[in-house]
Amino acid sequence: MCPNGAGKVHVKRGYMELELFKKIIDEIHPHTSTVVLALSGESLLHPDLFDMIHYTEEHQVKVLLNTNATLIDREKAIRLLESGISYISFAFDGYTKSMYEKARKGADFEETLENILVFLRLKKKKKLKKPYAVLSILNLNIEDSQNKKKEEFLKKFDTLIDDIHLREVNSWGNVFKETLDFTFTKFTGKGTPCGRLWNTIGIAWDGEVVPCTYNMNHDYPLGNIQDMPMEKIWNSPRLVQLRQAMIDGNYLECSPLCENCTIVGTPKILGVPTGLRITLSDSLENFFGYGFQKKAIKLASRLRKDKFAFRQVK
């Protein structure tokens, strides 16, 4: 379900040097609301992660961390809570041991679950409001979930978690479009322009810039932030060309990876495309906090009749 685990990532991998990370934050922080640590790997593997979080939050940019939680021992939990991080999402795909371990091959259900609970108990004990903590569960449909088992699992998070999301699976653009290992929504028609091209961008460990997180193999490189400023990359001919192709509907001629992408395929809500909803939501969260997110997702689910890509489990 992830190109990393499926052996579909073919570019060189490594850890971003702390000085490069600081250089990026120094350059982008006047224009940036949020940095998401989620491109091409598990961020808790990085030896300088806590310094990166602290440096970013110190520059008044929110840090969002997506983690599979397999590496969160008590020491890391304490350091995360002390780092000032704004938001953490735990990817935990299954209500039972068999369901989870079919999805997260190599991970241990009880051990990872305890990692998350230790973190949340510490946060509650310290009476901390940050980070906003979310349990994120992919709807893989690899095993039937009995309501009783599901309720028993969710009860463990009572009074601890801020929100629980059930997420629809996507195929990473066209990476998994032929897979039979899990189910996902297939999209074949012309969709709405991908709003993310106007509000987000991805920077790999070596400074290579790509349009989005699905470009794990750097299929559509835009330049390297070590060689040119972000403003120049943001307005580069290649990115402008892809944006225009999105508007014109011929984006697959530029980027075949966009085929079957859930962002392009998701219908508008109240006239707002999915990619632009991220910016709108982020802006409102700056004023009202992450509690606003819960209300927004609930409203979106109601408008889409529970067919929204994110929805509350309970």
Beta strands, then each sheet from edge to edge (+ up, - down):
strand 1: 34-37
strand 2: 62-67
strand 3: 87-91
strand 4: 132-138
strand 5: 163-167
strand 6: 202-203
strand 7: 208-210
strand 8: 223-224
strand 9: 310-312
sheet 1: 1+ 2+ 3+ 4+ 5+ 9-
sheet 2: 6+ 7- 8+
end
